[in-house]
Amino acid sequence: MDQIIIHVDMDAFYASVEMRDDPSLRGKPLIIGSMPNERGVVATCSYEARKYGIHSAMNIKEAYRRCPNGIYMHPNFDKYKAVSAQLHEIWSAYATASEYIALDEAYLDVTEQAKDFDGARNIAHTIKQRTRDEVGLSCSVGVAYSKTAAKTASEEKKPDGYFEIPDPQAFIELMIDRDVRALYTVGSKTAEKLHLSGIHTVRDIQEQQDTVIRLLGKQGYWLTRLAFGVDDRKVEPYSPQNAKSISRELTFQEDVDNVELLRDVLFLLSLCVEHRAKRYGLYGRGVTLKITFADMKSISRSKATATSDSALEIYREAVQLLEQVPRRPIRLIGAGIYNLTAEYERQLSFEDYLIDNKSAQQAEMKAIFGRLQKRYGLDFERHLEDIYRWDTLHKTAEYMRRHFPRDAG
């Protein structure tokens, strides 16, 4: 056997952590995400809440309509990250390579450690037991010959499940008469395209390969291989250096059409992007701006730039991109950098030789912080570590929206 892969997936991770820490929440419909009176979506929910048809990414108001008696909580990402670090330490002990997906999910290559499926089975049950004993949470585990099969296996018996798919034939037998949505990467839009062409099941994909490839191109070729259980991808350890972009965005609780306020929020977002880029030792060679208008239409703008991880330079470019956006009420705004590199490459301009750029940038940053403090009465510069946190950033932006001076901008 070429490889043996374990896929571990925590059960309703955020909700499970909260129920572990507060046993009074157990057995109740718990929804983690925005509050019902706020804009936003469900991040995750307990299995009791799922009985009401609630799922992640659902609009929070729809979740409340379905389950008005549910318990609604904001996520505590600092706590979830700490728990995730505990999980990763347990899981990685059994693998030569670990590929983490978000905070609560991982592919583990256990080929060398397990030797065979009996060994992999023992490792999987050990992981489940240690996760329960040491972290107090349950997980679902799949063991298989490929990444796709392992993920399919872990989903087969959720929650707190275990399942094996030892070879492509076993995968085909399991999937053959299931809807195409059961295959990895097939979302609602792809499924709709296939359904409209009379392709409803995995069997249909097998029997109409040319049609699938004609409809979907490269993705269609990938799906025809999956339909026969073929997936030779390796477990690839994630490194921040592999990221294609770094960005930060937020949703306003009420639409914003004040350009000055949007610029101020872009400055905070740029600071967050800089913080993450410096933490990973990465630079961007382009800046992006993302906007979602009140009517839910989203647009993005981008501009190639000199290599930089500077909040001030990200902010300058993002503001210029904002000037190109139609003046309409805005629901969401985001800023980021792309075309990442670990190497700082920058050609000095004539100005660089004549001006102490570092001192000039520091002075400009000081001036912006001073202007914001005067405008909102908040000492942003002294509380940057707090602003980098997701929850504090959102609360700060909302405070700025509510307290923007009427005579400013």
N, C-alpha and C positions, 0 to 999 in steps of 0.2 A: 504494500500500500504506500502511495506516494506521500500522503500526509494525513494526520488525524487532527481535527480542529474542534475545539470546544467553544461554544458561544454561550456566554453568561449574560443574563438580562435580569435586572432587579425588578421586582413586582411593585408597580405603582410607587416608584422610588420616593419622590418628595412626600407624598401622602403617608407612606409607610414610616418614614423617619419621624414625621410629626406624631403619628399614632404610637410609635415606640416611646417617644418622649412624653406623651400625654395619653395614658391608657384610656381616659374618658372619651377619647375620639374614636376608639375602636368600635367597629360594627355600625358606624354612622356614615352617611354620605358626605365625605369630605372633599372639597374642591379647592385646589391650590392654584392661585393665579391672581387675577384682578378681583376687586370687590364688586358686588352686583351694581352698585351705583357709579362705577368707574368704567372707562373704556378699557378694553383689553380682552384677553382670551384665557382659556383654561390651560394651565401648564401641565397639570396631571390631576387625577382624582382617584379616590379609593374605589375598590370594586363595588362597594355598595352604591356609590354615585353612578357607576357605569350602568347599573340596572335601569336608570332613568334615561339612558341613551346619551349620557354626557361623555365626551372624549376630549383628549388634548387638542388644542388649537380651535376648539369651539368658541364662538363669541360668548362672552361671559353673561350677557343679557339673555341669550338663548338658554344657557345653562340654568340661570335663575328661573326662567319661565318653566322649565321642565322640573326643577327641584327647588322650589322656594324655601323649603325647610332644611336645605343642606347647610353645612358649616363651611363658610368661605374664609380662606386665609391667604395672605400674601406669602410668596415664597421667601425662604431664608437661605439665600445662596451660599453665604459663608458657612453655614452649618452643613449644607449638602456637599460642599466641596471637601470639608473636613472628613465627612463620612466616606466620600468617594476615595479619598487618599487611603483610608483604612482598607477599603475593598480592593483597591489596586495592589496594595502590598500583599494581601492574601493571594489573590489570583496569579500575580506574576511569579510567585514562588514555584509554580508548576509548569511554566512554559519557557521555551527558548525564545519566543517572540510573542509580545502582547500588543494588540491593536485596540486602543480604547475609543469607544464611540460615545461622545458626550460624557456625562459623569457616571452613568449607571449601566454601562453595557460594554462588553469586550469580546474580541476574538482571541483565542489562545492557541498557539501552535504547540501541541503536546506530543508530537510525533516521536521525538527522542526519549522523552520521559516515560511515555505510556508503552511504547513498543508495539502494542496491539490494542484491540478494542476492549479487552478485559481490563488492561491497565488504564485505558482512558475512562472506562466506567468507574473504576476506583477513584481516580483523580476527581471526576465530576462530583461524585457523592461526598468526597472529602471537602471540596470547595463549598458545596451546599451546607454541609454541617458546620464548617468553620465560619461561614458567613452568618449563620444563625447564632452560633455560640458566642462569637467574638464581637459581632456588630449588632446582633439582635434583629436581623432582617431576613426575609426569605428571598430567594432568587430562583429563576427557572433556567435550566441548563440543557443544552443540546450538544450531542456528540455526533460528528459526521466526518465524511471524507473531503468536504469542501466548505468554504465559507457560507455559500448560499444554503446548502443543506443543513449546516449547523444552526444558522439563524432560523430556518424553517422548523427545525427540531425543537429549539428552545421555545418557540411560540405554540407548539402543538399541545402542550398540557398545562398552560398557565392557569392560575398562579402556582408557585411552588412546585413546578413540574420538572420532569426528566424524560428525555426521549432520544432515541438513536436512529440515525439513517446511515447505515454502513457502506452503501455503494450506490452508484447511479440508478441501478434497477430498482432498488428500494425507494429512491426518491421519485422515480417515475410512477411506480405503483401507488404511492401516497398522493401524488399531485394530479395524475392524468385526467381525472374528471372534475377537478376543481376549476372555479372561475379563474380567468387570467389574472385577476387582482391578487391571487395567492402567490404569484411569482414576484421575486425581488425586483424592484425598480418600476413595477407597473402601478402607476397612480390612476386617479380617476379620469384624467384627460386621455391618457394612453388607452385605458380600458374602453372608454367611449369610442375611440377610433376603431379599435378592434371589434367591438360589438356591432358597430354600424356596418362592418364588412362581414358580419356573420361569424366572427371568431370569438367564441364565448369561453371555451375551456382550454386547458393545456393540451388536450388531445387535438383540438382544432389547430393550435399553433403547429404541432407536429405534422399535421396533414396538409397545412397550407403555408408552408415555409416561405415560398416565393411571395405570396401576398403580404405576409407579415413584414418581410424585408422591404418590399416596395412601399408599404405604408409608412414604415418607421426608420428606414435606413440603417445606420449603425446600431441603433437600439434594437431594431427588429432582428438583426443578425445575432445580437447578444441573447435576445429572448428565445430564438430558435435553439440556441445551444443550451440554455437553461431548461427548456422544455424536455430535453433529452438528458438532463442531469449533469451537463458539462460545465464546470467552473474550476479553472486551474489557478485562480488568483491565490497569492500567498498572503499570509498574515504580515502586515507591514507596520512595525512600531511607529506610532505617531510622534512627530516632533514639531514644535511650533514653527520650525524653519520650513516645514512642508506646506504651511498655509499659503493660500493665494492672495489673501487680503486680511486686513484688520479694520474693523469698523465698530461704531457704536451708534445706536439710534434710540429714540424714545417717542412715545405716543402722548400727545397732550389730552387732557381730560375734556377740554373744549377747544374748538378749532381756533387757530391763531392766524391773523392776517397782518400783524404788526411786524414789519421787516426788522426794526431795531431789536425787538425781543428775539426774533429768530436768529439774528446775528449773535446776540449774547449767548443763546443756547448752543449755537455752533461752536462758540469758544470753549464751553464746558465739554462738549463732545470731542473736540480736538485735543483737549488736555487728556481725556480718557484714552484716546487712540495713541497719543504719545506715550502714556504710561505703559500701555501694553506692549508697544513696539520696543521700548527701551528694556522692558523686562526680558524680552526674548532676543534682544540684540539684532533687531531687524529694522530695515529702512524701506520706505516706499518710493517708487519712481512714478507715482501718479496719485491724484486725489479724487475721491468720488463724493458726490452728494446724492442722497436719496430723499425723495419727497413723496408723501401720500396725501392727496387732497381730501377735502371733506366728502367728496363723492366716491372715495375709495380708489380713485385712479392713481396709480403709482408711476413715477418717472425717476430716472437716474441720470446724472450728468457726471462726466469725468474729464480729467485733463492730465496729460503726461507732464511730469515736473522733474526737476533735478532731484537727486537722491536726498531723502530727508526723513527724520523722525521727529521733527520740530513741531510742537503744537501751534506755534505762531505761524509757521509756513503753511501747515494744513489749514488753519483757520483762514488765512488770507485767500488761499485758493478756493476754499469752500464758499466764502462770502462772494467771490467773483462768480462762481457757478450759480449761487443763489440769485444773482442779478439777472441771470438768463431765464429764470423760472417765471411763468405767468403769475401775476398778482391775484391769487385766489386763496381762500381759507385753507389752512394746512392742518392736517391731523397728525402726521408723523414726519419727523426730520431725522436724518442720519448723516454722518460723515465718516470717511475712512480713507485708507491708503491701499494701493494695490501694486502689482508687479514688484513683489517683495524681494529683498536681497539682504544677505548678511554682510555685504561689502559696501563700505561707504565710498562712492565714486562721484566726484563733483568737480567740474571744471571751474576754476576761479575766474570771476569776472573782473573788469577793470575797477568796479566799485569795491570789490573785496580787498584790493590792494590799498585803496585810499581810506577805507573806513574800518574801524574796529567793529566788525559785524556782530560779534558776540556781545559786546557791550551795548550796541545799538538795539539788539533784540531783547536783551534783559531790560533795558529802559522802556521799550515798547510794551513788554509784558507787564511791567510794573504799572505803566500808565493804564493798561486795560483793566488790571485788577483794581486799581484805584477808582476807575470810572464805575465798575460794577458795584464796588462797595458803596460808593456814593449813591448809586441808583437804587440799590435794593437793601442797603443796610446790613449786608452780609460780608464777613471777612473770608472770601473764597480762598485767598492765598494760604491762610493758616489752616484750612480744613480740606486740603486737596485729597488727603488719604481717605476721607469720608466720601468725597464726591466721586471718587473712582468706583465706589460700591454702587451696584445697580439700584438698590432701593433708595439710597440717599440722593443719587443723581435725579431720579424721577421726582422725589419730593421737593428737591431744590428747584427744578424746572417749573413745577406747579406753583411753588411759592413765587417765583419770578413772574409767572403768567398773571397770578392774582394781584401782585403788588407792583406791576409795571407803572411808573409814574405817568399820569395822564398828560403832563406837559413835556414828556420826553419822547422823541421820535415820532 
